[in-house]
Amino acid sequence: MKNAIKTIHILGFAMLLGGTLGIIILNAVTNNSSDLVIIANQSQIISTLVGWLVVPGAITIMTSGLAMILLRKLNPLKLHWLAIKLTLGVIVGASSAAILAPLSEKLATLAAQNSVHGLITSEYEVLKGNQILFGYAIIGIILIITITSVYKPIFRRSAH
């Protein structure tokens, strides 16, 4: 049972990381394009990546992580690295579902409208910049979670 949950946890991590990296790569490749149809298609692909990989991956990581904690009878209040990992995991999952998913949908809609009207609106450009920054923030948090998982720092009070 523990191995199955661990495998599910790793698959969720791969979904989240793969979807986020896919968004960053897609933005890098098509960022300087002035073709509105390419921009509209890129926005739709990103919205799909968020809906099918990023958010489900984050939810999978959170639920499988909690299941592993319960099965192993770990206490996040005593293991500070686990508390950090849990907190950051919830931040990634909640912000992906509450911020990134609606933002990606809005961008896909705006990009489709822009391609019909033949111009890129400033609203689209601002939201696109926010989406790119958000992707980098998620990658940074995932990196911190990964380092914390591997390193498992122990926080002790010094006896002075």
VOBA-1610 file (N, C-alpha, C; in pm, whole numbers, padded with zeros to 5 digits, always signed):
BEGIN
Met+00082-00120+00000Met+00000+00000+00000Met+00086+00126+00000Lys+00192+00124+00084Lys+00279+00241+00092Lys+00349+00266-00041Asn+00392+00158-00108Asn+00459+00174-00237Asn+00365+00226-00344Ala+00241+00182-00341Ala+00143+00230-00439Ala+00117+00380-00420Ile+00103+00422-00296Ile+00080+00564-00268Ile+00202+00646-00305Lys+00321+00592-00277Lys+00444+00664-00314Lys+00453+00678-00466Thr+00415+00573-00541Thr+00416+00579-00687Thr+00316+00683-00737Ile+00199+00687-00678Ile+00099+00788-00714Ile+00152+00927-00684His+00220+00942-00573His+00279+01071-00534His+00382+01116-00638Ile+00466+01025-00681Ile+00568+01058-00782Ile+00502+01091-00916Leu+00397+01019-00952Leu+00326+01050-01077Leu+00261+01189-01070Gly+00204+01223-00955Gly+00148+01357-00937Gly+00253+01464-00950Phe+00372+01437-00893Phe+00483+01531-00904Phe+00524+01548-01050Ala+00531+01438-01124Ala+00567+01444-01265Ala+00463+01524-01344Met+00336+01505-01312Met+00230+01581-01379Met+00245+01731-01354Leu+00262+01767-01226Leu+00275+01907-01189Leu+00398+01971-01251Leu+00511+01905-01235Leu+00636+01960-01289Leu+00634+01962-01441Gly+00589+01856-01503Gly+00583+01850-01649Gly+00490+01954-01708Gly+00373+01971-01648Gly+00280+02072-01696Gly+00335+02213-01681Thr+00397+02240-01567Thr+00453+02373-01543Thr+00570+02401-01635Leu+00659+02304-01652Leu+00771+02323-01744Leu+00722+02336-01888Gly+00619+02261-01923Gly+00560+02273-02056Gly+00507+02413-02083Ile+00444+02472-01982Ile+00393+02609-01995Ile+00509+02706-02014Ile+00614+02690-01936Ile+00729+02781-01947Ile+00795+02767-02084Ile+00814+02644-02131Ile+00876+02622-02261Ile+00788+02677-02372Leu+00659+02651-02365Leu+00567+02702-02467Leu+00567+02854-02471Asn+00571+02917-02353Asn+00580+03063-02348Asn+00711+03113-02408Ala+00821+03044-02381Ala+00951+03086-02433Ala+00956+03074-02585Val+00896+02969-02638Val+00901+02944-02782Val+00812+03041-02859Thr+00695+03071-02804Thr+00598+03152-02879Thr+00584+03295-02826Asn+00668+03333-02730Asn+00653+03464-02665Asn+00668+03581-02761Asn+00756+03571-02859Asn+00779+03683-02950Asn+00697+03677-03077Ser+00604+03585-03083Ser+00522+03571-03201Ser+00422+03686-03211Ser+00403+03734-03332Ser+00302+03837-03354Ser+00180+03779-03427Asp+00186+03650-03457Asp+00075+03582-03523Asp-00033+03553-03419Leu-00147+03618-03433Leu-00253+03608-03333Leu-00314+03468-03325Val-00311+03394-03435Val-00363+03257-03432Val-00270+03168-03349Ile-00139+03187-03365Ile-00043+03110-03284Ile-00062+03144-03137Ile-00078+03272-03106Ile-00098+03315-02968Ile-00225+03254-02910Ala-00333+03252-02989Ala-00459+03194-02943Ala-00444+03044-02918Asn-00375+02975-03010Asn-00354+02831-02992Asn-00266+02802-02872Gln-00161+02883-02854Gln-00071+02866-02740Gln-00148+02884-02609Ser-00232+02984-02603Ser-00310+03009-02482Ser-00406+02894-02453Gln-00464+02838-02556Gln-00554+02724-02539Gln-00479+02601-02491Ile-00360+02578-02546Ile-00278+02464-02503Ile-00237+02480-02357Ile-00198+02600-02319Ile-00159+02625-02180Ile-00277+02603-02086Ser-00393+02649-02126Ser-00513+02628-02045Ser-00541+02478-02028Thr-00520+02403-02134Thr-00539+02258-02127Thr-00435+02193-02036Leu-00308+02237-02047Leu-00204+02184-01959Leu-00237+02209-01812Val-00285+02328-01784Val-00321+02361-01646Val-00435+02271-01598Gly-00537+02257-01681Gly-00654+02179-01642Gly-00630+02029-01633Trp-00540+01977-01717Trp-00520+01832-01722Trp-00395+01784-01651Leu-00296+01871-01628Leu-00172+01827-01564Leu-00141+01901-01434Val-00139+02034-01439Val-00092+02111-01325Val-00185+02097-01204Val-00311+02128-01221Val-00405+02122-01108Val-00426+01977-01061Pro-00452+01880-01151Pro-00465+01742-01101Pro-00337+01689-01037Gly-00221+01730-01091Gly-00094+01688-01031Gly-00078+01743-00891Ala-00113+01870-00872Ala-00103+01932-00739Ala-00199+01864-00641Ile-00320+01835-00685Ile-00417+01768-00599Ile-00372+01626-00565Thr-00316+01557-00663Thr-00265+01421-00641Thr-00152+01421-00540Ile-00061+01518-00553Ile+00050+01527-00459Ile-00001+01553-00317Met-00096+01645-00305Met-00148+01676-00170Met-00217+01556-00107Thr-00303+01489-00181Thr-00378+01377-00122Thr-00288+01257-00095Ser-00198+01225-00187Ser-00109+01111-00165Ser-00008+01143-00054Gly+00035+01268-00045Gly+00125+01307+00063Gly+00060+01293+00199Leu-00065+01337+00209Leu-00139+01321+00335Leu-00160+01174+00368Ala-00187+01093+00266Ala-00205+00949+00289Ala-00076+00885+00340Met+00039+00926+00283Met+00167+00872+00330Met+00195+00913+00474Ile+00160+01036+00508Ile+00180+01083+00646Ile+00096+01000+00743Leu-00029+00976+00706Leu-00118+00898+00792Leu-00072+00753+00804Leu-00031+00692+00692Leu+00013+00553+00696Leu+00142+00535+00777Arg+00230+00631+00767Arg+00358+00621+00839Arg+00350+00680+00980Lys+00235+00735+01011Lys+00211+00795+01144Lys+00317+00900+01179Leu+00343+00987+01080Leu+00438+01097+01101Leu+00366+01216+01161Asn+00439+01297+01233Asn+00382+01415+01296Asn+00448+01540+01239Pro+00376+01617+01156Pro+00435+01738+01099Pro+00474+01842+01204Leu+00415+01834+01322Leu+00452+01930+01427Leu+00590+01899+01485Lys+00633+01774+01475Lys+00765+01736+01524Lys+00869+01737+01413Leu+00826+01707+01293Leu+00917+01707+01177Leu+00895+01836+01099His+00978+01934+01125His+00958+02066+01066His+00972+02065+00914Trp+01059+01980+00861Trp+01073+01971+00716Trp+00942+01924+00653Leu+00872+01836+00723Leu+00744+01787+00672Leu+00637+01897+00678Ala+00641+01977+00783Ala+00547+02090+00794Ala+00571+02190+00681Ile+00698+02217+00650Ile+00732+02309+00540Ile+00682+02252+00408Lys+00708+02125+00388Lys+00667+02058+00264Lys+00515+02060+00248Leu+00444+02030+00356Leu+00297+02032+00352Leu+00244+02172+00322Thr+00298+02271+00390Thr+00252+02408+00371Thr+00276+02454+00227Leu+00395+02431+00176Leu+00425+02472+00038Leu+00343+02392-00063Gly+00318+02265-00034Gly+00234+02184-00122Gly+00092+02235-00130Val+00038+02274-00016Val-00097+02332-00015Val-00099+02465-00090Ile+00006+02544-00073Ile+00014+02672-00145Ile+00015+02648-00296Val+00095+02553-00342Val+00102+02524-00486Val-00033+02473-00536Gly-00092+02379-00464Gly-00220+02322-00508Gly-00332+02423-00510Ala-00344+02497-00401Ala-00453+02595-00391Ala-00435+02709-00491Ser-00312+02758-00505Ser-00291+02869-00599Ser-00304+02824-00744Ser-00268+02700-00772Ser-00286+02649-00908Ser-00434+02641-00943Ala-00514+02591-00850Ala-00657+02576-00876Ala-00730+02710-00871Ala-00693+02796-00777Ala-00767+02921-00757Ala-00717+03037-00843Ile-00590+03035-00882Ile-00535+03148-00956Ile-00496+03109-01099Leu-00412+03006-01112Leu-00358+02972-01244Leu-00465+02921-01340Ala-00554+02834-01293Ala-00657+02780-01382Ala-00750+02889-01437Pro-00808+02976-01351Pro-00893+03082-01405Pro-00815+03182-01493Leu-00691+03211-01455Leu-00608+03302-01533Leu-00581+03245-01672Ser-00554+03116-01679Ser-00528+03052-01808Ser-00653+03050-01896Glu-00768+03025-01834Glu-00894+03030-01910Glu-00920+03170-01965Lys-00899+03270-01882Lys-00919+03410-01923Lys-00825+03445-02038Leu-00699+03403-02028Leu-00603+03430-02135Leu-00642+03360-02265Ala-00691+03238-02257Ala-00734+03166-02377Ala-00851+03239-02443Thr-00944+03287-02362Thr-01059+03362-02414Thr-01014+03493-02478Leu-00928+03567-02408Leu-00878+03694-02462Leu-00798+03673-02590Ala-00716+03568-02593Ala-00636+03542-02713Ala-00725+03510-02832Ala-00831+03433-02810Ala-00925+03403-02918Ala-00994+03530-02967Gln-01034+03616-02873Gln-01095+03744-02911Gln-00995+03833-02985Asn-00872+03835-02939Asn-00769+03915-03005Asn-00746+03870-03148Ser-00747+03739-03171Ser-00723+03689-03307Ser-00838+03726-03399Val-00959+03734-03346Val-01075+03774-03428Val-01067+03923-03463His-01028+04005-03364His-01023+04150-03383His-00893+04197-03447Gly-00792+04112-03451Gly-00667+04147-03517Gly-00572+04232-03437Leu-00586+04233-03304Leu-00491+04308-03222Leu-00478+04244-03085Ile-00362+04273-03022Ile-00337+04221-02888Ile-00366+04333-02789Thr-00455+04306-02696Thr-00491+04408-02598Thr-00388+04416-02485Ser-00384+04530-02420Ser-00291+04547-02308Ser-00331+04457-02191Glu-00461+04431-02176Glu-00506+04340-02070Glu-00445+04202-02089Tyr-00443+04155-02214Tyr-00384+04026-02243Tyr-00236+04025-02206Glu-00164+04129-02244Glu-00020+04136-02217Glu+00010+04135-02067Val-00070+04208-01989Val-00050+04211-01844Val-00078+04074-01783Leu-00190+04013-01822Leu-00225+03882-01767Leu-00124+03775-01810Lys-00072+03786-01931Lys+00027+03692-01980Lys+00155+03702-01896Gly+00197+03824-01866Gly+00313+03844-01780Gly+00291+03784-01642Asn+00171+03800-01590Asn+00138+03741-01459Asn+00145+03589-01463Gln+00096+03532-01573Gln+00098+03386-01587Gln+00242+03334-01592Ile+00328+03403-01664Ile+00469+03362-01674Ile+00535+03371-01537Leu+00514+03481-01466Leu+00572+03495-01332Leu+00520+03388-01237Phe+00392+03358-01247Phe+00332+03257-01162Phe+00395+03120-01190Gly+00421+03090-01317Gly+00487+02964-01352Gly+00625+02953-01291Tyr+00701+03062-01297Tyr+00834+03062-01235Tyr+00824+03045-01083Ala+00724+03108-01023Ala+00706+03095-00877Ala+00675+02950-00840Ile+00590+02885-00918Ile+00556+02745-00891Ile+00680+02657-00903Ile+00760+02680-01007Ile+00884+02602-01024Ile+00976+02624-00904Gly+00987+02749-00858Gly+01071+02778-00741Gly+01022+02706-00617Ile+00892+02707-00595Ile+00836+02638-00478Ile+00855+02487-00490Ile+00836+02433-00609Ile+00859+02289-00630Ile+01005+02255-00601Leu+01096+02341-00641Leu+01238+02319-00613Leu+01264+02317-00462Ile+01204+02412-00390Ile+01220+02415-00244Ile+01161+02288-00181Ile+01045+02245-00228Ile+00983+02123-00176Ile+01073+02003-00201Thr+01130+01995-00321Thr+01217+01883-00356Thr+01343+01882-00270Ile+01405+01998-00254Ile+01525+02007-00171Ile+01491+01969-00027Thr+01378+02017+00022Thr+01337+01984+00159Thr+01312+01834+00173Ser+01255+01772+00070Ser+01227+01628+00074Ser+01355+01546+00078Val+01455+01589+00004Val+01579+01515-00004Val+01668+01544+00117Tyr+01681+01670+00151Tyr+01772+01713+00256Tyr+01715+01690+00396Lys+01586+01710+00413Lys+01516+01694+00541Lys+01590+01765+00655Pro+01596+01897+00647Pro+01671+01970+00750Pro+01607+01955+00888Ile+01691+01956+00988Ile+01646+01948+01127Ile+01667+02086+01188Phe+01560+02140+01239Phe+01566+02272+01302Phe+01573+02254+01453Arg+01685+02286+01508Arg+01704+02272+01652Arg+01734+02408+01711Arg+01690+02426+01831Arg+01721+02549+01902Arg+01859+02534+01965Ser+01937+02637+01950Ser+02070+02630+02009Ser+02060+02659+02159Ala+02141+02588+02235Ala+02141+02603+02380Ala+02246+02707+02417His+02203+02829+02432His+02295+02939+02469His+02278+02973+02612
//
